[in-house]
Amino acid sequence: MRVLICGAGRVGQGIARQLAAEKHSIVIVDNDPELIDKVSTELDVRGVVGHAAHPDVLRSASIEECEMIIAVTYHDEVNMVICQIAHTLFNVPTKVARVRARAYLEKSAGDLFTRGGLPIDMVISPEIAVGDAVLQRIRTPGALTTASFAKGAIKLFGFDVGPDSPVLDTALDQFSELFPDLEARVVGIGRGKTLFAPRSNDRLLENDRAYLTVQDAHAARIKRILNKDHNEAKHIVIVGGGNIGVYLASKIEDELGARIRLVESDPARAEHAVMQLKRSIVINGDGLSSEILEEAGVGSADFVIALTNDDKTNLLICNLAKRAGAKRTLALVNSIELAGLSRDLRVDVVLDPRALTVSRILQRLRRGRILNLLSLENGAAETVEGVVLESSPLIGQSIDYDDLAEGVTAAAIIRGKEIYLPAPTLRVKSGDHVIVFYEKHMTRKVEQFFRVSPEFF
């Protein structure tokens, strides 16, 4: 597929890197020649210097040949105009826009992004996506990853397997015997630098990263089993009072009722945070200052979350907090290279905002009836929920651990209001929703599971 990306900042670069790795044809536009030179050199994509909202610039970027345009400049209004021009002048089939301002996204904005309004097929808001992802980590403090499928009926969790874990050295086909009343299934295993779809006789080893799916009704139990050392977070420190920090603090106020201290170095931003928040205490100061961190109470904090605009600062803040006694830390990190230092710096969780955005865009790019998609560990694997149509090779098949090709593991079948874990006697039917974990090289194979036949049109 040919994709035009407007904006070569962090988000644009992250999207370009992922899509280029999948062999899509990428053109990226930005009015900063240094950024374009950097991206086109590092990623071997075509770069065009110019204002992305100008029709002549878009034309020079071969927009007429593009099937998708992704507008991720720093300005919401520019992104909206780009999509309007792509629709009106060039008839681009799929238009994606980054929108940061919450005023555009709230219910009061009505039908702004519909056929009768702005012609934008997908609105992405990395700030809200990151805030919601952090909120899920707070709800499940020991988890590496959390996500929802089947409209919330299925949860996916990622956990470290420690020396005292009850699932240590357990073969996957014995998991149900170990927890007979627990509707859960291990679908992926991270071991060292690899992430793979397991078979029935694979065992979970110490220091593995176990990805498992569980019915929502049993989610609390699995969290208690695998989260023995992590209690509910009641004292939270957030460092960084930008859009993400304020959004997260407001959500915590509304949903969790935890005690919040928010640290922001910029006086204007700190004042804005005070105006937006109800019960949080806002501290104007440097998050790298030991005195400021002590004032925020990081030593007794259940969770310290670093959300500044600088990756290195976030990692250092978490390290300082951990040294002071914080129980758990999370750092927002865009750089894959810096994320690799997290364990050495005692950072518990690293969150890449670009990965959240890329997952939504990949969902649009995947062929077939894909309803939901989660990219894991820098794209090493994905989990999708798709609709099985009459043309699917899954029809009439069992999809237990050893029934599918190596590199693919089925997680669950949703049939109407019923949820089933894969079993030897369970066969896939047309209309089922199937959740599948797969290694990246199996992408095309999995797309065939949910392929759309010509009759569908």
N, C-alpha and C positions, 0 to 999 in steps of 0.2 A: 504494500500500500504506500502511496505517496502522501506524506504529511508535511504541512507547513506550520512551523512554530514561530510565533511572533513574541519576541522577548527572550534574551539570552542571559537572564539573571539565573539565580540558583535553581528556581523551579524549572525554567526553560531548559537549562543544562541537564537537570536530572531526567526530565522527560526525554530529551534528545538522546541521552546516553542509553536509556533503557530501550527505546524504540530502534536505535541504530544497532544495538546488540541483537535485536530480533530481525535484522536485515530489512527493515522498512526503509524506503527512500525518504530522506529527511532534508528539508531546506529550513534554515533558521534565519530570521530577520531581526536586526536590532540597529539602533542608530549610534551605538558605541562601537567603533571599529576595533578597539582592543578586545572587547568581548567576543566579537565575531571571529577575529583572528584566533583567539584562544580556543573557542568551541570547534571551529572548523578544522583546526590542526589536531586537537586532542581526539576528536570523535570521528574525523574523516567524513564530515557532512558538508553540504554546500552552504556557505554563508553569504548573506546579502546585507549590505550596510544601507540603512535608510529608515525613514519613519514608517512603521508598519501599518498606519492608518491611511497612508496615501495610496490611491489606486495604482499609480504608476510604479511604485515600489513593489506592491503585491504582484503586479503584472510581470515585473522583472524577476520575481521569485517563482515564476511559472505557476501561479495560483490556479490557472485554468486546468492544469493537469492534476491538481491535488484533490484527494477524496476527503480529507479532513484538514481543518485549520484549528490550531490551538493558540488562543490569545492569552498570554501570561505576562504581559508587561506590568509595570508597577502601578499603573493607573486603571482603575475599574472602567472609567468612562471611555478610555482609549480601547480597551478590550471589547467593550460593547459595540463601539463604532466599527472596529475591525470585522466583527461578526456580521454586522449589518451590511457592510460593503461586500463581504464575501458572499452573502446571500443575494443581494440585489444585483450586483454587477457581474458576479462570476458563478453564481449558482453552485457553490460548494455544498456537497451533500450533508456533511457533518461539521458542526461548529461548536467549539468548546471555549468557554471564557472563564478566566479567573476573576472572581469578584470578592473583594475583601471587606468592604463596608457593610456592616450588619443592617444598615437602613435599607439596602436593596434586597436583603434576604428575609426580612421579617414578614409576617403575615400581612401587615399593613401595606406592603408593596403589591399585594394582590397578584394579578396574572401578568406580571412584568415579563417573565421569561416563558412565554407561550406563543403559539402560532399567531395569536392576535396581537402580541406585543413584540418584544425584541426576538429575532430569529436565532435563538441560542438553544442548541440541543442539550447541552450539559453545562451546568454551572459548577465550577470547582472553587472551594474556599479552603485553602490549606490551613488557614488559621483555625477555622472551626473544626476541620478534620483532626488537627493536632490536639486541640482542646478536648475533643470527645475521646480521642485515643488515650490521652493522659488520664482522663476521668475513668476509663475502663481499667487502666493500670492501678489506680487508687482503689477501685472496688475489688480488684484481685491483686493484692500487693506482691504476691510471690510469682506472678506470671510474667513470662517474657513477652508474650503476645496474647491478645484477646480479640475476638471478633464474633460477629453474629451472622447466622445464616437462617434461611427459612423463616423470615420475618421475626427473628428472635427466638424461634423454637429450638434451634441448635446453636450451641456455643462452641467456639474453638479456643483452646488454651494452649500455650506453650510453657513448659516448666523445665527447670534444671533438675536432673536426677542426681540427688546427693547420696552420700554413703548410708544414710539412714532412711532412704525413701522406701515406702512399702512396695513400690513397683520394681525395685532393683533386681536385676537378673531374672525377670519374669518374661517367659515366652509369650508372645502376643496372643497365641491361640489359647493361653491359660488365663488371660486377663479376666474373662467373665467368670471363671471359677474362683479367682481371688476375690472378686467383688460381684457376687451373683445377682444382686439386686440393683446394680448400677448400670444404667444405659450409657456406657462410654466405650470409646474405641480409639486406640492409638493409630494415627494415620500417617505420621511422619517422624523420622528420627534424625536429629542433627548430631553428628559425631566428628569432632575436630572441625575441619573446614568443609566437610561434606554434609549434604542434606538429602536424604533418600526416602523413598516410599518402601516401607518394610513388607516382608512376607510373613507367613504365619509362624515360622520357627525363629524369627529374629528375637533377640532379647535386648532389654534395656540395660545399659551398662552405666557405671558411675561416670558422671560428668557429661552424659548424653543430654541432648535437648529433646524432650518428648513433646510432640504436638498431638493433642487428642481432642476429639469431638465428644460432646455430651449433650443429652437432652436438657433443656433449660430447667426442667423440674428437678434434675439431679445435679445441677451446676453447683449449688451451695455445698453439697456433700463432697463432690470431687475437690472443691477448693479447700474444705476442711482436711481432707486426706492428704493432699499434696502441699498444703500451706500451713503446716503445723507451727512453724516459727514466725508466722506473720499475722498479727492481729489487725483489727480495723484501725485505719488512720484517723486519729482525732486531732492531731496537731500537725499542720502542713505549712511549710514555708515555700513560697514561690519567689524566685529571683528573676525579674524581668516583667515590667509592667506595660508591655506593648499590647497589641490586639489579642495575642494568644493568652498572655498572662491575665488580663482583665476578664476575658471571656471565661477562662478556666475558673478563676476565683468566683465569678458570679454563678457559675454552674454548681460549684461546690457549696456555696451559700444556699442555693435553692434545694439541692438534692441530698447533701450529706450532713450538713450542719456542723462540719469540723471547724476548729479554731484555725484561722488563716492569718499569716503574716506575709505581706507582699513587699518586696524590696525593689526599688527602682531608682537608678542613679540620676535620671533626667528630671529636674523639678517640674517642668510642664506636664510630663507624662505622669509623674506621681500625683500631681494635683488632679489630673483627669481621672486617674484611678480612684481617688478619694470620692469624686463626684459620682462615679459609676457603681461603686460597691456599697453595700449596706452595713455589713458587720465586720469586714476584714480590716485589719490594722495595716496601714500603708507607711512604709519607712523609706524616706528619701536618702539614699546612700549607695556606696559602691559595694556590690555583692562579693567582691574579692577582699573586702576589709574584714578582718577578724572581729573588730569591734561591732561592725554592723551585723555580722552574722550572729554574734553573741546576743545583740539586742533583739534579733528576730527569734532567738531561742533554738538555733539549729541543733544544739547539743541534746535537746530532749525531743526533737521533732521525729514524728513517725515517718514523714516523707519530705524530702527536700527536692524541689523541682527547678532546674535551671533552664530558663527560656529566653536568654538574651539573644542578640543577633550575631554573637561570636561563638563559634564552636569551641575554641580553646578555653574561653572564659567559662563556658558551661561545664566543661570537664573539670576545670580547676575548682570551681565553686563546689561541685559535688565531692571532689576529693577532700577539700577543706571541711565540708560538712560531715563527711564520714569520719575524719580524724577527730572532729569535735564531739562525735557520739551519735550522729543521726542514724536512725535505724535503716533507712532505705533512701536511695537517691535515683533521680532520673535526669538525664541531660539530653537536650535537643542538639543533634549533631547532623550536619549535612554531608560532611566529608567522610567517605568510606574509610580512608586511610586513618583519620583521627578516631573514628569509631572503634577501630581495632585496638586502640590504646585503653579502652574503657576498663578492662579487667585489671590491667596494671595500675590504674588510677582508682580502683575500688568503686567504680561506678556500677550500680546494680542494673540499670536499664538505660539503653540508648535508643532514642526515637529519631528516625529519619523522616522529616516532613515530606520529602519528595516521594518516598515510597508509598505514602498514603494517597498522594495525588496520582501517581503512576498507576496504582491499582484500579482506580476508577476509569482512567483512560484506556487501560488494557481491556477492561470489560467491554468498552465500545469497539475495540479493534478485533476482539475474538470473534471468529465466525460461528454462526449457530445461535441458539437461544440461550445465551448466558445471562443469568439474573444477578449474579453477585460474584465478585472476584477479589481475592486477597493475595498479594505478592509477599513472599516470605524470604528473609535473609538475602537482601539485595538481588532478588529475582531468581534465586537458585531453585525455587519451587513455587507453585501456586496452588490455591484451593479455590474451586469454583462450584457454584450451584447452577445447574442447567436443566432445561426441560427436554425430556426424551420424546421425540416425535416418531412417527411410524417408520421413518427412513433410518432410524438409529440402529447400529449393529448391536446395541445392548438389549434390544427387545428379546424377551424370552430367556435371557442369560442370567446365571448366578454371578454375583459380583463380590464374593468373599475374597479374603486376602490373596489366595493363589489362583483366582479365576481370571484376573486381568493381567495385562502385559506387565513385565517388570518395569518399575518406574511409576506405577499408578496404583493408588489405594482408594477404594470407595469408602466413604464415611457414613452415609445414611441415604435412605430412600424416603421421600415425603410423598405420600399418596393420599390426596385429599387432606383430611385433618389428622391422619395417622402418620406416625413416624416409625420406621423400621431400621434396625441395624442390619447390615448385610449378613446373610446366613446361607448355607449350602442349599436349603430348600426354597429360598426366596428368589423369585424371578422378576425381572424388570418388565414393566408394562408401559405402553404408550401413555403419555400424560404424566408419568412420574417425574418428580423433581429429584435429581440425584446430586449429591455433594461428593466431589472427587478431589483428592490431593494428588499432585503429580510433579515429577521432576521436570525442569524446564524443557529438556530435549523432547519430552513427550507432548508438547503443546498441540501440535498438529493432530496427533492421534486422539487426544481428548476432544478437540474440536469436532472430530467426526462423530463422537457420541451424541452431540447435540446439533448435528448438521440439519439444515433446512432443505427439504426436497423441493424440486421445481413446483410441485403441486401446491406447496405452501403459499406461493405467491398468487 
